[in-house]
Amino acid sequence: MKEHRFSVSLTPQEVLGIYSGAIQKIMVMTDLGVHIELKAYHFKPFTTMGGITGRFRIVLDDSNKMVLLEKM
């Protein structure tokens, strides 16, 4: 298992793109400089009126499949 931490800051307009299907993937850069591409729908539970912002933790299995995505 691998654990990564990163920040996300998406505006309400960008979040609308996720819900409409216009944005399907989000590329993040972890604190250690690793780029990870995630399916945008994984961020839907973290949506607020102000968009999606904050610190996140992702856990990947040995095949680099997501096991957990949580807001810290």
N, C-alpha and C positions, 0 to 999 in steps of 0.2 A: 504494500500500500504506500502511496505517496500523498503527501499533504502539501497544499499550496495556499498562500494567502495573497489577496489582491484587493484593490479598490475599484469601485464602479461608480460612475456618475452619468446617468442618462436623464435627459430632459423629459418633461411630459410629452412633448411632440415625438421624441424618439421612442418612447414607450408605446405611443399610438401605432407606430410602425411595427412593433412586435405584435400587437393585438390584431392588426390588419393583415399580417402575414408579409408585409413589405420587407421587414427585417427578420431574417431567419436564423442568423448566426451572429454571435458577438465574440470578438477577439479580445482577450484580456492579457495583460502582462503581469506576472506574479512579482512579488517583492524581490525575488531572486533573478528576475529578467527572463523567465520562461514564458513563451507565448502559448496560450491555450485557447482553442476555438470551441465555444460552447453553443449549443442550440439555444436560441433566444427564449424559447418558451420556459426554460428552467428558471428564468428570472421573474416570471409572472407573479409568483407568491409574494415577492418583495416590493410590489408596486404600491406607491403612495400617490397622493395628489401632486406631490412635488417631483414625481418621476421615480427613478431607482437610484439611490445613492447609499454608499457605505462601504464597509469592509466585509469581505467574504472569505470563507474557507471552503476549499474543495478537496475532497479525498478521491483519489483515483486508484483503481485496482492495478494489478501487474500488467494488464492489457491496456492500460490508460483509459478505461471506461469509468465514468463517474459513478461513485458510490454514494456521495453525499455532497450537497451544496447547502451551506448555511450562512446566514448573516451573523456577524460577530458583534 
